[in-house]
Amino acid sequence: MEHFDVAVVGARAGGAAAAMLLARQGLRVLLVDRDRYGADTLSTHALMRGGVLLLSRWGLLDRIVAAGTPPVRQTRFHYDTETAIVSIKPRLGVEALYAPRRSLLDAVLVDAARAAGAEVRFGVTVTGLLRDDSGRVAGVLGRDREGASVTVRARLTVGADGRRSTVARAAGARTLRTGTGAGAVVYGYWTGLETSGYEWFYRPGHTAGMIPTNDGQVCVFAGMPAAVFAAGAGGDGVGGRVNGKANGGRMSSGRAGGGLHGRYHRMLADATNGAGGRLAAAEPPRRLRTWVGRPGFIREAQGPGWALVGDAGSFVDPLSSHGITDALRDAEWLALAVASAGEPGSVPGAFAAGRDRVMGPIHDAADRIAAYDWDMPRVRRHLMELNSAMSAEVESIGATGAG
């Protein structure tokens, strides 16, 4: 049996960042993930100001920029036939936003965790939690790729293992809030598509987004209510089941020529009206990924011997483009809480209180947008509410620092 100060389950943005920050405090940290190093994952890629601020504070933003991630200096909101342009003004040291591919961002964070002294193991699937005689979480149980058992004792176990978190389930984390809105999203990477920053499109019952990322590509998504998307399965073979497998909010792929591609282009046409001919002039993706979503939620953030970060603790619809920033913020605030306690086995309640304070308004605004129950004036109001909530979050992040 191995012993660590902290065991972090999930080596994506939130988990790798938490492992890095805790290891920088001199703690013995183990970071495990069932996938492989540098693997891709479902993502909108877009970092909001809070996420960029944190990467800069931790000394990692330069690596994202050096990898050719294009700076985003403005956002365009397309409301049916009207367009509003918002410039990204320098604030708190952030001069631009970025949307790195997850194979880049997650790898940079994992490398930083290793450099800080964390032990990193891929191919480890956590199946349950250890508990001491008092019932307190005391580590993790799992298996490696060869099927050998893995038993790790830790004073603190951090669940960063996504929306279907094994740690959250095994720890008995209660759901504090559940949304009602859920969208379906289909996306792919376009080449040669002209963009001037982030672009969001809103038309009744339809959304779309253009997000410039690495290698000259643009992530372009098209969205609609999840129930409407699933109900269309009989019309073109794509809906609640993708590639013959039930899609309960997981990433699925489709190759060119199938019904998914036809539906994707129809969804884009409905949302963007061709984007002024720009889509027709660009090279469309050969592969697509689909998310048939479920409502957002907020779970308990911590308990005796455990804590949750990122989607394991709170999930908002991808239309918010806020998931990565949420994960990085949670990692920062958890590390601050552990540092204030002086030992990892005791996480002050300030961690959960701070997260709940900022996540409540973000969750509610994102849920209203994901419900698609809006016309143009109402979606503008919802987006203003989301922007206000994110601005308050940035102020909170700017006032702290665990880098």
N, C-alpha and C positions, 0 to 999 in steps of 0.2 A: 504494500500500500504506500502510495506517495503522498507527501504532505506539501502544501503550498499555503501561502497567505491568502491568495485569491485564485479562484478558478473561473475563467470567463468562457461561456459557451456561446460560440458564434463569432467568426472572424471577419464579419462584414464591417461596415463603417463604424457602427456604435461599439461593437465588441472589441475591434482592433484598437480604436481610440481609447476605450476604457483601459485595456491592457497596457497600452503605452503610457498613459498618464499615471496609472497606479504603479507601474514598474519604475517610472521616473521618481517616485517617492521612496524607492529603495525596497519595495515589497517584492516577495517572491511570487511571481504571477505565471499561471499556466493559461494559455489561450488555445482552445480546441475548436475544430470545425469539421463537419462531416464531408464537406466538399474539398476541392483542391485549390492550391494557391493560384491566384489570378483568374479564377473562374468568373464568367459573366453572370449577371443576375438581372431580374426584372427591375427596371428603374426608369424614371423620367430624366435622371442625371442632373437636373437643375439644382444648383446650390442657391439658396437665398442668402441675404447679407450676413445673417448670423453664422451660417456655416462657413462662409469665406473668412469672416473675422476669426473664427476659431482655428481654421487651418493656418492662417497667417500668424496667430498668436503662438501656435505650437511649432512654428518654423518649417511647415510643410507646404505652404502655398507655392513657394518657388519651384518645387518639384512638379507640381501640377502645371504651372505655367511653362516650365522648361520642356514638358512633354508635348507642347504644341496645343494645349487647350485654349481655344480662342476666348478673349475677353468679351464680356457682354456689357455694353454701356447704355443700352436702352431696352425698354420693353414696350411692345405694341399690343394694345388691346383692341381687337376687332369686334364690335358689337353690331352684328348683321351688316348694315351698309356704312356704319360709322367707325372711325378709328381714332383712338387716343394714344398718344406717345408719351411715355414717361422716361426721362433720362435718369440714369443711375448717378446720383451726385455723390462725390467723395464724403464719407462719413465714418468716423471711428477707424480711420486708416484703410477702409475698403474703397477702392476706386473703380472696381468692376466686379461683375459676377462671373461665375464659371460653371460649366456643366461637363465635368470629366466622365469618360467611360468608367463603368464600375470596375472593369478589369485593371484600370489604372489607379483609381482612387483607393480601392480596397487594398491593393498591393502596396501602395505608398504607406498606408497606415500600418499594415502588417510588418513591413520592413522597419518602420519606426518603433513598433512594439518590440521587435527583436533587438534593435539597436539599444533600446532602453533596458534590456535585460530579461524581457519576458521569454518564456519558453513557448514555442508555437508548434502545435501538432495538427496536421490535417489528416483527414480520413478517420476521424474519431466521432462516432455517433453516441451522443449522450441519451441514455434510456431512462434514467431515474436519478433520484437524489439520495444521498446518505443523510441520516439524522442521528443525533446523539440521544442519550437517555431522556433528555427533557423535551425531545421533539424538535429541537432546533436543527435547521439545515446545516450539514457539516461536510458537504462535498458532493461529488457526482459519481454515478455509475454509468458505464458504457461499454463499447466494444470498438476495436479498430477494424481496418479493412480485411484483415485475416481472420476476424471473428474472435480474437483473443479479448478477454475481459479487461476492462480498464476501471480501476478504483482509485479515486483521488480524494483525499481529505483536504478541506480548505476552510479557513475561518470565515470567508465570504465567498458565496457563489453568485456570479452575475449572469443573468439570462439575457443574451443578446441574440437569441435564436429565432427571431421573426414572429410574425403574427400568430402562428400555430405553436408558440413556444412550449417546449417540453418542460423547461424550468418553471414557467408560470403555472402550468397545469399541475406539475408534481408538488410545487410549493403551496398550491391552493390559493393563488392570487385571485381575489375577488374582482369582478368587473364592476367598476364604479359608474360608468356611463356608456350607453350604447346609442349609436346614431340610427337614422332611418334611411338615409340616402346611400345609394350604391351605383356606381357607374361601371360600364364595360369599356375597355380601351384596347384598341389595336394599334400597334406601332411598328415602325421599321426605320431603316437608315437610308436617307436619300443622298445622292451625290450630285454636285453641281447645282444645288438649290440656293438661290439668292436669299439671304436673310440679313437683317441688320441688328440682330439681338434676339431675345426671347420674343415669341409672338404667340398670343392666345386668341382663339376665335370662339365666339359665342353666338349661336343662333338657337331659337326655340327647339329644345329637344336634342341639340347637337353641340359638341365642342371639338376643338382641335388645338394642337400646339406644335410649334416649330422651335427646336432647341439645338443650337449649334454645338457640336461636340468635337472630339478629336478626329484627325485624319481627313479633314475637310468634309466630314459628313454632318448631316442634320437629322436628329431624331424627330420624326413627325408622327404624332399620334392623332387618332380620331376616336371620339367617345360618344356614348349615348347611355341612357338608363340601362342598367344591367338586365332588368326584367324585359325590356323591349328587345335588347340584343338576343337574349336567350329565346324569346318567343319567335324570333326570325329563323330559328334553326331549320324549320321545315321548308323554308323558301329557297335556301341556297346551301344547305348542308353545314352551315357554320352557326354556332350559337352556344348553348349551354354545354355542348360537347365539341371539342376541337381535336381533330386528328383521331377520332374514335374514342377519346378519353374524356371522362367528365372533368370539366374545368371549374373547380370551386374556388376561384381566385388565385390559381397558380399560373406560372408562365408556360405557355404552349407555343409551338412554332408551326408555321405553315409555309410550304414552298410555293414558288411562283406557278401560276396556272390554275390553282385550286379556287374553290368558292370563296375562301377567306380573302384572297386578293381582290376579287370583284367587289365583295362587300366593303372592304377597306376603302377602295377608291370611291364607292358611292357615298360612304360616310364622310370622306374628305370633301367630296363635292357638296354635300348637304351643309357641311360646317363652314367651308371656306369659299364656296362658289368659284373654285379653281385658283384662288389666291392671286388673282390678276394675271393668270397665265403662267405664273412661275412654276407651278407643279408640272405643267405640260412640257416645260422647257428643261426639266431636270430628269435625272435617271432614278427611277423608282427602286425600291428595295426588292431583292430576290427572296428574302425571308421576312416573315412577320412574326410578331409575338402578341399574344392575346392575354388580357386580364379581364376575367368576368368577376367583378368585385363583390364585396360584401360590406355592410355598414361599418363605419369606424367605431372605435371603442377607446376607453381609458380604463386600465387595470390598476390595481394597487401597485405602487412602485417598489415597495420594500416590505420585508418581514424579518423575523429572527434568522439571521445568517444568510439572507438572500436579498437581491435587488434586481430590477429589470431596467433595461435601457432600450431605446429605439422601438421598433414595432412590437417587441415582446411586451412592452409596457403600455404603449399608446399607438394607435394606428389611425391615420386620416386618409381619405380618398386620394389617389394619385393626382387628381385635378388640382390639389393644393400645391403640388411640386415642393412639398415641405418635409418629406420623410427623411432625407439624408440630414438635413439641418436639425431635425428633432433628435436623431440618433447622436450626432456630434455634441449637441447641447447636453443631452442626458449624461454622456460620458464625462464631460467637463464637470457638471454639477455633482455627479457621484464621486469623482475624484476629490473634489473640494470637501465633500461631506466626510469622506474617509480621513482626509488630512486633518480636518478639524477635530475628529474623534481621537486621533492619535493611534488607532489600531483598527484593522480592517473588519474585525468581527462585530463592530458596533457602528451602524450607519445612522447618524442623527436624522430625526424626522424632517429636518429642514429640506432634505433632498426631495422627498415626496411632496412636501408642501410647495416648494418652489416649482417643481414640474407641474403639479396640478394647477397652480395659479396661472401659468402661461398656456398650458394645453387646453384648459376649458374653453376660452374664447376661440382658439384656433380650431379645435374640434367642432364647435358649434357652427362657425362660419363655413368651414369646409363641408360639413354635412349638408348645409342648406344649398350649397352649390352642387354637390353630388346628387341631390334629389331631383334636379332638372325641373323643378316645379317653379319656374320663373320666366318672366318676360325680360326684355332688355333693361328697363329701369330697375327691376328687382335684382337682377344679377349684378348690376353695377353696385347696388347697395351692399350686396353680400360680399363682393370683392373688396369694397372699401372697409367692411368689417374685418375681413381677413387681413388686409394690409395693416389696419390699426393694431390688431392682435400681434402680428409679426413685428411691428415697430416696437411695441412694448417688450417683446421678447428680446429684441436686439439691445434695448437699453439695459435689460437685466444681464445679458451676456457681457455687455461692455463694462458693467460695474464689477465684474468678478474676473477671476483668472486662475487657472490651474496648470497653465503650460509649463 
